[in-house]
Amino acid sequence: MMLQYEKPDDFVLGTGELHTVWEFATEAFSVAGLRIHWEGKGVDERGIDDRGNVVVKVNPVLFRPLEADNFLADYSKAEKLLD
């Protein structure tokens, strides 16, 4: 519908739900058939599988503390114009 809209425009698509990277990683490993549990906090946090292997670790260069703003996709324009 975006490609067939009467004029070129930018649209935001989203679910309206807020999820963390932690939730995403846990679900992704689950879909791959692996369970992980989390240990540590902040830059020391690690995702560990059932065999004790560290499968997720934080890159301190890219680490950002939890931000005050929770960013949710505002898809109201797409909903209004594209139904």
C-alpha positions as a Python dict, from the first residue, in 0.01 Angstrom:
ca = {
    (1, 'M'): (0, 0, 0),
    (2, 'M'): (292, 233, 65),
    (3, 'L'): (428, 172, -284),
    (4, 'Q'): (87, 232, -438),
    (5, 'Y'): (15, 550, -241),
    (6, 'E'): (-69, 849, -461),
    (7, 'K'): (259, 1033, -387),
    (8, 'P'): (596, 929, -241),
    (9, 'D'): (604, 968, 135),
    (10, 'D'): (764, 829, 450),
    (11, 'F'): (568, 594, 674),
    (12, 'V'): (652, 440, 1011),
    (13, 'L'): (537, 86, 1076),
    (14, 'G'): (535, -78, 1417),
    (15, 'T'): (343, -289, 1661),
    (16, 'G'): (287, -25, 1928),
    (17, 'E'): (462, -256, 2177),
    (18, 'L'): (787, -179, 2358),
    (19, 'H'): (1050, -456, 2375),
    (20, 'T'): (1408, -463, 2499),
    (21, 'V'): (1716, -604, 2329),
    (22, 'W'): (1726, -854, 2618),
    (23, 'E'): (1375, -979, 2528),
    (24, 'F'): (1466, -994, 2158),
    (25, 'A'): (1782, -1198, 2223),
    (26, 'T'): (1601, -1436, 2458),
    (27, 'E'): (1324, -1497, 2203),
    (28, 'A'): (1569, -1535, 1912),
    (29, 'F'): (1765, -1802, 2098),
    (30, 'S'): (1438, -1972, 2195),
    (31, 'V'): (1330, -1991, 1831),
    (32, 'A'): (1670, -2147, 1753),
    (33, 'G'): (1601, -2409, 2020),
    (34, 'L'): (1835, -2268, 2287),
    (35, 'R'): (1747, -2145, 2633),
    (36, 'I'): (1959, -1871, 2781),
    (37, 'H'): (1965, -1713, 3123),
    (38, 'W'): (2112, -1379, 3219),
    (39, 'E'): (2381, -1299, 3474),
    (40, 'G'): (2536, -968, 3573),
    (41, 'K'): (2424, -612, 3516),
    (42, 'G'): (2507, -336, 3270),
    (43, 'V'): (2828, -391, 3074),
    (44, 'D'): (2893, -707, 3277),
    (45, 'E'): (2567, -874, 3174),
    (46, 'R'): (2601, -1206, 2991),
    (47, 'G'): (2358, -1445, 2824),
    (48, 'I'): (2453, -1801, 2910),
    (49, 'D'): (2317, -2120, 2753),
    (50, 'D'): (2231, -2443, 2939),
    (51, 'R'): (2584, -2577, 2881),
    (52, 'G'): (2741, -2274, 3052),
    (53, 'N'): (2862, -2112, 2730),
    (54, 'V'): (2849, -1732, 2710),
    (55, 'V'): (2646, -1669, 2396),
    (56, 'V'): (2570, -1299, 2446),
    (57, 'K'): (2792, -1033, 2597),
    (58, 'V'): (2781, -656, 2599),
    (59, 'N'): (3022, -456, 2389),
    (60, 'P'): (3120, -174, 2629),
    (61, 'V'): (3182, 64, 2336),
    (62, 'L'): (2820, 28, 2223),
    (63, 'F'): (2657, 6, 2569),
    (64, 'R'): (2402, 273, 2654),
    (65, 'P'): (2234, 285, 2993),
    (66, 'L'): (1857, 257, 2986),
    (67, 'E'): (1724, 572, 2829),
    (68, 'A'): (1451, 774, 2995),
    (69, 'D'): (1243, 787, 2678),
    (70, 'N'): (1077, 469, 2566),
    (71, 'F'): (1057, 483, 2190),
    (72, 'L'): (743, 339, 2042),
    (73, 'A'): (667, 350, 1672),
    (74, 'D'): (402, 610, 1594),
    (75, 'Y'): (224, 444, 1303),
    (76, 'S'): (-80, 674, 1315),
    (77, 'K'): (3, 836, 979),
    (78, 'A'): (19, 498, 801),
    (79, 'E'): (-295, 386, 979),
    (80, 'K'): (-482, 700, 876),
    (81, 'L'): (-361, 729, 515),
    (82, 'L'): (-325, 362, 427),
    (83, 'D'): (-605, 227, 644),
}
